[in-house]
Amino acid sequence: MVSFFKRLTALVSAVAAIGHVAALPTFSTSTGNSVVKRATIPAAPRFVLYSDKWVSGETGPPAPSTIVGYNVFALSFWLSAGPADQAVEWSSLTAANRQTFKTEYSAAGISLIVSAFGSTEAPTSSGEDPTTTANNLAAWVIQYDLDGVDVDYEDFNAINAQDGSAETWLSTFTTAIRAKLPQGQYILTHAPVAPWFSSIYTTGAYLKVDQNVGSLIDWYNIQFYNQGTTEYTTCAGLLNTSSTTYPDSALFQINTSGGVSLDKLVIGKPATAADANNGYIAPATLATCVLDAKNEKWDAGVMVWEYPDAAAAWISSVRSLAFPL
C-alpha cells in the first residue's frame, strides 16, 4: 500500500512523537520475552480495513460506529525509523485515550493492529536487520497496547532479485516477531501482492515464505491490485485463473497450485479507483465475486485499502450477498 506521507514527513512525525512515549498504558504480567494478554484473533471471515490518510476532525482511529462490518482495523505505518501517519497518531495519544479506544473497539468486536513498512520502506534492500527490526516492532506493539501486526512488505527489488534474500529476511523476521508476540495472543498477518504467490519466482517469493513460516502467520491480506490494468479485475481473473503474466496467482490457484491454506487467503481490493493504480472492482460486483468464492468453500474474508474511502457502507455492500450484516 502507498503511504500517505513521504518518508521525510514520517521521520519528522516520529521525532515529534518522542515526547509522548512516557505516557504508557498498563500491561499484563510479562513472562519471558513476551506479554501475556487475552486472545484477540478474529475467526474467519476477517474483514480488514487499513487507515493511513489524515482525516480532518479525527484524532486517533474512527468511532467503531463508522466502521461497522469490519473486525480488524490496521493503523498504517510503522517504519524501522519509527511510526508514521496513523501509527504515529496512535502513539501520540495519551494512555487514557488509547485505552478508551481499545475498550470501544473491543466491545465492537474490532481488533486494532499496526501495519509495518508499506511502499515507503524496503527493509531488505536498505540493510535492516530482520531480528532487530522484529524486536523493535514487537516492543512498540506491546508498549502501545495493540492487538498485533500486519507485515506489508513491498521490497520489490529484493523479491525480483530472486537470490533468496527477501525470502530469508521475511522468514527470519516472522520467526523473531512471533517469539515476542505469541500465536493465539497477538494477530500476525502479511500483506503480499498477489503475483508473489505465482510460480514464476525461482526462489519461491511468498510460496517459500509460506513454506518456511506460514504456520506462524494467521492469514494473508493479499493485494489483488496495482499489478496491471487487466489483472484481477473480473471475478474469473480474481478467483480462478490469473493471466499468463502472473500464472497461478488467482485466489484458488494460490491454494491448489501453491499449497497455501485457503482459509488464510483474504481478498484485498482498493476502496475506489483512486485508491490504487489499477485492479479496482466496484463493491456491488466484488460482492458477487465474494459469493462465488464462498460457494466454493472459501470464507477467509476481505481486506480494503483504505479508510475513509471505505467505511461501513463499502463493506456492507461487499458482504451483502455472502456474509450479510
C-alpha positions as CSV (number, residue, x, y, z in Angstrom):
1,M,0.0,0.0,0.0
2,V,1.1,3.6,-0.6
3,S,1.9,5.7,2.5
4,F,0.0,9.0,2.6
5,F,3.1,11.0,3.7
6,K,6.6,10.9,2.2
7,R,9.5,9.4,4.2
8,L,10.6,12.9,5.4
9,T,7.2,13.6,6.9
10,A,7.2,10.2,8.5
11,L,10.6,10.8,10.1
12,V,9.6,14.3,11.3
13,S,6.4,12.9,12.8
14,A,8.3,10.1,14.5
15,V,10.7,12.6,16.2
16,A,7.8,14.8,17.2
17,A,6.1,11.9,18.9
18,I,9.0,11.2,21.2
19,G,7.6,13.5,23.9
20,H,4.6,11.2,24.1
21,V,6.5,8.0,24.8
22,A,6.4,8.4,28.6
23,A,2.6,8.0,28.7
24,L,2.4,4.2,28.8
25,P,-0.6,2.0,29.2
26,T,-0.8,-0.7,31.9
27,F,0.1,-4.1,30.7
28,S,-0.4,-7.7,31.8
29,T,2.3,-9.7,33.6
30,S,5.4,-10.4,31.5
31,T,6.6,-13.9,31.1
32,G,9.9,-14.4,29.3
33,N,10.2,-12.3,26.2
34,S,6.5,-11.5,25.7
35,V,3.4,-10.2,27.4
36,V,0.5,-12.3,28.3
37,K,-2.8,-11.0,27.0
38,R,-6.1,-12.3,26.0
39,A,-6.5,-13.8,22.6
40,T,-7.7,-11.2,20.0
41,I,-7.6,-13.3,16.9
42,P,-10.9,-13.0,15.0
43,A,-12.3,-16.1,13.4
44,A,-12.9,-16.2,9.7
45,P,-14.2,-14.4,7.8
46,R,-11.9,-11.5,8.5
47,F,-12.8,-8.0,7.3
48,V,-9.8,-5.8,7.4
49,L,-9.6,-2.0,6.9
50,Y,-6.4,-0.1,6.6
51,S,-6.0,3.5,7.7
52,D,-3.2,5.7,6.5
53,K,-4.7,9.1,5.4
54,W,-5.0,12.0,7.7
55,V,-8.7,12.6,8.3
56,S,-9.9,16.1,9.3
57,G,-11.6,16.3,12.6
58,E,-10.3,12.9,13.8
59,T,-7.6,12.2,16.3
60,G,-7.0,8.5,16.6
61,P,-9.0,5.8,14.9
62,P,-12.6,6.5,13.9
63,A,-15.5,5.7,16.1
64,P,-16.5,2.0,15.8
65,S,-19.9,3.0,14.7
66,T,-18.5,4.4,11.4
67,I,-16.8,1.1,10.5
68,V,-19.4,-1.4,11.4
69,G,-18.9,-4.7,9.4
70,Y,-15.1,-4.9,9.9
71,N,-13.3,-6.9,12.6
72,V,-9.7,-5.7,12.1
73,F,-8.5,-2.1,11.8
74,A,-4.9,-1.6,10.7
75,L,-3.1,1.7,11.6
76,S,-0.5,2.4,8.9
77,F,2.5,2.5,9.0
78,W,5.3,1.6,11.4
79,L,8.7,2.0,9.8
80,S,12.2,1.0,11.0
81,A,12.8,4.7,11.8
82,G,9.7,4.9,13.9
83,P,5.9,5.2,13.5
84,A,4.4,7.4,10.8
85,D,1.0,8.5,9.6
86,Q,-1.8,6.8,11.6
87,A,0.7,4.8,13.6
88,V,2.4,7.9,15.0
89,E,-1.0,9.4,15.6
90,W,-1.9,6.4,17.8
91,S,1.4,6.7,19.8
92,S,0.8,10.4,20.3
93,L,-2.5,9.8,22.2
94,T,-2.4,9.7,25.9
95,A,-2.5,6.2,27.6
96,A,-6.0,7.0,28.8
97,N,-7.2,7.9,25.3
98,R,-5.7,4.8,23.8
99,Q,-7.4,2.7,26.5
100,T,-10.7,4.3,25.7
101,F,-10.3,3.4,22.0
102,K,-9.3,-0.1,22.9
103,T,-12.3,-0.6,25.1
104,E,-14.7,0.7,22.5
105,Y,-13.2,-1.4,19.7
106,S,-13.1,-4.5,21.8
107,A,-16.8,-4.0,22.6
108,A,-17.5,-3.7,18.9
109,G,-15.5,-6.8,18.1
110,I,-12.8,-5.0,16.2
111,S,-9.1,-5.7,16.7
112,L,-6.6,-2.8,16.4
113,I,-3.3,-3.6,14.8
114,V,-0.4,-1.8,13.2
115,S,0.8,-2.3,9.6
116,A,4.5,-2.2,9.0
117,F,6.6,-0.9,6.1
118,G,4.2,-0.3,3.1
119,S,5.6,1.2,-0.1
120,T,7.7,3.7,1.9
121,E,10.3,1.2,3.1
122,A,12.3,-1.6,1.5
123,P,13.8,-3.2,4.6
124,T,15.8,-5.9,2.9
125,S,17.3,-3.7,0.3
126,S,18.1,-1.0,2.8
127,G,20.0,-3.5,5.0
128,E,17.7,-3.5,8.1
129,D,18.5,-6.5,10.3
130,P,15.3,-8.7,10.4
131,T,15.6,-9.8,14.0
132,T,16.4,-6.3,15.3
133,T,13.5,-4.9,13.3
134,A,11.1,-7.5,14.5
135,N,12.1,-6.9,18.1
136,N,11.7,-3.2,17.8
137,L,8.3,-3.6,16.2
138,A,7.1,-6.1,18.8
139,A,8.2,-3.8,21.6
140,W,6.3,-0.9,20.0
141,V,3.1,-3.0,19.7
142,I,3.4,-4.1,23.4
143,Q,4.2,-0.5,24.5
144,Y,1.2,0.9,22.8
145,D,-1.2,-1.9,23.6
146,L,-2.2,-3.1,20.1
147,D,-3.6,-6.4,19.1
148,G,-1.0,-7.4,16.6
149,V,1.0,-6.7,13.4
150,D,0.4,-6.7,9.7
151,V,3.6,-7.1,7.6
152,D,3.0,-5.0,4.4
153,Y,6.4,-5.9,2.9
154,E,6.8,-4.3,-0.5
155,D,10.6,-4.6,-1.2
156,F,10.1,-5.4,-4.9
157,N,13.8,-5.1,-5.7
158,A,14.6,-7.8,-3.1
159,I,11.9,-10.2,-4.4
160,N,12.8,-9.6,-8.0
161,A,16.4,-10.3,-7.4
162,Q,15.4,-13.9,-6.9
163,D,18.5,-14.6,-4.8
164,G,16.7,-15.8,-1.7
165,S,17.4,-12.6,0.3
166,A,13.8,-11.5,0.6
167,E,12.5,-14.9,1.5
168,T,15.2,-15.3,4.1
169,W,14.6,-11.8,5.5
170,L,10.9,-12.4,5.8
171,S,11.3,-15.8,7.4
172,T,13.7,-14.6,10.0
173,F,11.6,-11.5,10.7
174,T,8.5,-13.6,11.1
175,T,10.1,-16.1,13.4
176,A,11.6,-13.3,15.6
177,I,8.4,-11.3,15.9
178,R,6.4,-14.4,16.8
179,A,8.8,-15.1,19.6
180,K,7.8,-11.8,21.1
181,L,4.1,-11.8,20.1
182,P,2.9,-15.3,20.7
183,Q,0.4,-17.0,18.4
184,G,-3.1,-17.0,19.8
185,Q,-2.4,-13.9,21.8
186,Y,-1.4,-11.5,19.0
187,I,-2.5,-11.2,15.4
188,L,0.3,-11.6,12.8
189,T,-0.7,-11.2,9.2
190,H,1.2,-10.5,6.0
191,A,0.0,-8.4,3.0
192,P,1.8,-9.6,-0.1
193,V,0.9,-8.6,-3.6
194,A,-0.8,-11.5,-5.4
195,P,1.9,-12.1,-8.0
196,W,4.3,-13.1,-5.2
197,F,2.4,-16.3,-5.0
198,S,3.0,-17.0,-8.7
199,S,5.1,-19.9,-9.9
200,I,7.4,-17.5,-11.8
201,Y,9.8,-16.9,-9.0
202,T,12.7,-19.3,-8.9
203,T,13.4,-18.7,-5.2
204,G,9.7,-19.0,-4.3
205,A,8.8,-15.5,-3.2
206,Y,5.8,-15.8,-0.9
207,L,5.3,-19.5,-1.6
208,K,8.7,-20.0,0.1
209,V,7.8,-17.7,2.9
210,D,4.6,-19.7,3.5
211,Q,6.6,-23.0,3.4
212,N,9.1,-21.6,5.9
213,V,6.9,-19.7,8.4
214,G,3.3,-20.0,7.2
215,S,2.3,-21.8,10.4
216,L,3.2,-18.6,12.3
217,I,1.1,-16.3,10.1
218,D,-2.6,-16.0,10.9
219,W,-3.7,-15.0,7.4
220,Y,-2.6,-13.1,4.3
221,N,-4.2,-9.8,3.3
222,I,-3.5,-10.3,-0.4
223,Q,-3.2,-7.2,-2.6
224,F,-5.1,-8.1,-5.8
225,Y,-4.4,-4.7,-7.3
226,N,-1.7,-2.4,-8.7
227,Q,-0.4,-5.3,-10.8
228,G,-1.6,-4.2,-14.3
229,T,-4.7,-2.8,-15.9
230,T,-6.3,-6.1,-16.6
231,E,-5.0,-8.2,-13.6
232,Y,-7.6,-9.4,-11.1
233,T,-10.4,-7.1,-12.5
234,T,-13.0,-9.8,-13.1
235,C,-14.4,-12.5,-10.8
236,A,-12.8,-15.1,-13.0
237,G,-9.4,-13.5,-13.0
238,L,-9.5,-12.8,-9.3
239,L,-10.7,-16.2,-8.2
240,N,-10.0,-18.9,-10.8
241,T,-7.4,-18.1,-13.5
242,S,-4.8,-15.4,-13.4
243,S,-3.1,-14.1,-16.6
244,T,0.0,-15.7,-18.1
245,T,1.9,-12.7,-16.8
246,Y,1.5,-13.9,-13.2
247,P,0.4,-17.6,-13.6
248,D,-1.2,-19.4,-10.7
249,S,-1.9,-16.3,-8.7
250,A,-5.7,-16.1,-8.6
251,L,-7.3,-16.9,-5.3
252,F,-8.0,-20.6,-5.8
253,Q,-4.8,-21.2,-7.7
254,I,-2.7,-19.9,-4.8
255,N,-4.3,-22.8,-2.8
256,T,-4.4,-25.5,-5.4
257,S,-1.1,-24.8,-7.2
258,G,0.8,-23.0,-4.4
259,G,-0.4,-25.1,-1.5
260,V,-1.3,-22.2,0.7
261,S,-4.3,-22.8,3.0
262,L,-7.5,-21.4,1.5
263,D,-8.7,-20.2,4.9
264,K,-5.7,-17.8,5.1
265,L,-6.3,-16.1,1.7
266,V,-8.1,-12.8,2.3
267,I,-9.1,-10.9,-0.8
268,G,-7.7,-7.4,-0.8
269,K,-9.0,-4.6,-3.0
270,P,-8.9,-0.8,-3.2
271,A,-12.0,1.1,-1.9
272,T,-12.1,3.3,-5.0
273,A,-10.4,3.5,-8.4
274,A,-8.4,6.5,-7.0
275,D,-7.0,4.3,-4.1
276,A,-4.9,2.2,-6.5
277,N,-3.3,2.4,-9.9
278,N,-5.5,-0.4,-11.1
279,G,-7.3,-3.5,-10.0
280,Y,-10.4,-1.8,-8.8
281,I,-13.7,-3.7,-8.7
282,A,-16.9,-1.9,-7.8
283,P,-18.4,-3.0,-4.4
284,A,-21.5,-4.5,-5.9
285,T,-19.5,-6.5,-8.4
286,L,-17.0,-7.5,-5.8
287,A,-19.9,-8.8,-3.7
288,T,-20.7,-11.3,-6.5
289,C,-17.1,-12.5,-6.5
290,V,-17.1,-13.0,-2.8
291,L,-20.3,-15.0,-3.1
292,D,-18.8,-17.1,-5.9
293,A,-15.8,-17.8,-3.6
294,K,-17.9,-18.7,-0.7
295,N,-19.9,-21.1,-2.8
296,E,-16.5,-22.9,-3.4
297,K,-16.0,-23.3,0.4
298,W,-13.8,-20.2,0.9
299,D,-14.6,-17.9,3.9
300,A,-11.3,-16.1,4.6
301,G,-12.6,-12.6,4.2
302,V,-12.0,-9.3,2.5
303,M,-9.4,-6.5,3.0
304,V,-9.7,-3.0,1.7
305,W,-7.4,-0.1,1.2
306,E,-8.3,2.4,2.7
307,Y,-10.4,4.4,5.3
308,P,-12.2,6.8,4.9
309,D,-12.9,5.9,1.3
310,A,-14.1,2.6,2.6
311,A,-16.2,2.6,5.8
312,A,-19.4,0.9,6.9
313,A,-21.3,1.4,3.6
314,W,-18.5,-0.1,1.5
315,I,-18.1,-3.3,3.5
316,S,-21.9,-3.7,3.9
317,S,-22.2,-3.8,0.1
318,V,-19.3,-6.2,-0.4
319,R,-20.6,-8.5,2.3
320,S,-24.2,-8.3,1.3
321,L,-24.5,-11.5,-0.7
322,A,-22.1,-13.9,1.1
323,F,-21.8,-12.5,4.6
324,P,-24.7,-10.0,5.1
325,L,-24.7,-7.9,8.3
